[in-house]
Amino acid sequence: MPGRKVRKSTGIVKQRRNEDVGLAEELTGAEELTGSEEELAEELTSDTVRVGQKMSDLDTVLREIREFRRETVESLNAIREDIRKANCRIDETEKRIGDTEERIQYMEEATCELIQFCKKLKEKQVDQEGRARRDNVRLHGIKEGAEKDAESVSAFVETLLKEKLELPVAYELGVERAHRSLGPHPADGVPPRSIIAKLSSHKCKEDIIKKAWEKKGFVFEGCRVYIDHDYAPEVMKMRKEYAEAKKVLREKKIRFQTPFPSKFRVFYEGETRLYNSAAEATRDMADRGLQVRVVKAAIDPMENIQRRMWHTAQRAGRQDQGKTLEMGFKEKLQAFRRSSETVQE
């Protein structure tokens, strides 16, 4: 009996010891498990914080995207409105340009007609002035003051012509009036002003001119005096343009004439040429090898305007004319119009 009790108590002790060891292990495992849970909780907490921050960042980004979208929509609306207004202005500009082009074209045509009319009036005025001067003669080369001792300039001219041209004593020259050409008194060394004399008749004037040309002028007080027609200022200006050409032809001993009002006839060997302007004459003379300065042709306002005029392709009808006038600027604005329509879409 006593041995059985000892074995029994020993078994109880081992069992309790085993139970204590298992309990200790369980406690150790529980402690380890509690530590892992705390670490996991900390990780979860930090992850939650990071997720919250990211969510906050996403909310901010989403809010900014919505704000940007709203601003973009407003900007696009403003751009559409600006394009609409620009298209309205372009339409109005196209209409105004079309009206302006048409008005300018009519004004150019009217200006050309006025230039032609003024040119005809000027020709008539020069012709009338020339007719009023047809009984006049000009005496070139008489020194200034040569007439001061005479009773009058008319008496001086009459005496001079009768003496130098050897006219009959009974010849009625009939100098009605005479005077120096208008202008300031020339300085020393400058050619004297010509004397203009009004004769009693055209026949008398032609006789004087014929006599003077036959004698090729005369000498008075050491100076060569020439007598010529009294041309209008415009005709004189045009005839003076031939001065250099005349000098060259005289040196070459080529005969020439200056028909009224401002033409130039040259008698070349085997050929006679008639020129209408100094520019035409000098250019042809230079082509022939004569040493002469080529005169530039004057710019004709009529040709200048016609060269710069807008010419329409059709003038049959009013509608066709308007369409034609609008073609130029519409083509230039078409590219902008297409780009504007693309933006609106």
HELIX and SHEET records of a PDB file:
HELIX    1   1 PRO A    2  ALA A  132  1                                 131    
HELIX    2   2 VAL A  153  LYS A  164  1                                  12    
HELIX    3   3 HIS A  202  LYS A  215  1                                  14    
HELIX    4   4 PRO A  233  LYS A  240  1                                   8    
HELIX    5   5 ALA A  243  GLU A  251  1                                   9    
HELIX    6   6 ALA A  278  ASP A  287  1                                  10    
HELIX    7   7 PRO A  301  ARG A  308  1                                   8    
HELIX    8   8 ARG A  318  GLN A  344  1                                  27    
SHEET    1   A 5 VAL A 175  ARG A 180  0                                        
SHEET    2   A 5 ILE A 195  LEU A 199 -1                                        
SHEET    3   A 5 ASN A 136  HIS A 140 -1                                        
SHEET    4   A 5 CYS A 223  HIS A 229 -1                                        
SHEET    5   A 5 PHE A 218  PHE A 220 -1                                        
SHEET    1   B 3 PHE A 256  GLN A 257  0                                        
SHEET    2   B 3 PHE A 264  TYR A 268 -1                                        
SHEET    3   B 3 GLU A 271  TYR A 275 -1                                        
END                                                                             
